[in-house]
Amino acid sequence: MSTALVTGASRGIGRGIALALAAAGHDVVVNYARNRAAAEEVGKQIEEHGVRARLVQADISVSADRRRLVDEAGPVDLLVNNAGVAPDVRADILDATEESFDRVIGINLKGPYFLTQLVARQMVAAGVPGKIVTVSSMSAYTASTNRGDYCLAKAGLAMMTKLYAARLADHGITVYEIRPGIIATDMTGPVKQKYDRLIHEEGIMPIRRWGQPEDVGKAVVAIAAGLLPYSTGEVINVDGGFHIRTL
């Protein structure tokens, strides 16, 4: 039985990924930072698919929490780096604070970088031909000057994927980046009106609808099923075609 560790799995994209993996027959370690009630609800839904759910509270920006998460999760053959936060305030880069920068980079980039290190070491030691998936964002290449720290973190995850893909290939471990576009979650809720206009009126992407967490979940399931065996370091866009430049 395959076991997946999904960070930030209590809501949003992480919840969609966790449920999709459960439906495909994977046991899931549900990592959450604060919302125990939401994590418990996801755990119940996972177990309705006849697989196991294990809940582990951990703040991935904290070194001790990362180590405890890996210890409590036990051996896994799939890591999904999904946990992430938006800036508390969308501030122009000329006004943004170091405090916001440190928080966003700590959770969105430093945490996944060193969590991947821990899980990769475990996979290598066990001889597990595992898979590592990192959920980034179209913000990896799309400049939003009112959340520079977020864009920098996501761009960093893109390089992180390439680095680990190159380092781990000899061990049979494949590494992927999933790059979502505009996905309906709590994070995008505050800008719903803006995105509704961009999607439905201005046609910012060819597929004129909001993305859903399950759209990202299906991409992760394809990777988990081993359907991309000759790919690593690959970017999978789940963005309705936003990345296509059109005239």
ABEGO torsion letter per residue (X at the ends): XBBBBBBGAABEAAAAAAAAAAAAGBBBBBBBAABAAAAAAAAAAAAAAGBBBBBBBBBAABAAAAAAAAAAAEBBABBBBABBBBBABBBBAAABBAAAAAAAAAAAAAAAAAAAAAAAAAAAAAGBBBBBBBBBBAAAABBBAABAAAAAAAAAAAAAAAAAAAAAAAAGBBBBBBBBBBBBBAAAAAAAAAAAAAAAAAGABABBBBBBAAAAAAAAAAAAAGABAABBGBBBBBAGGAABBBX
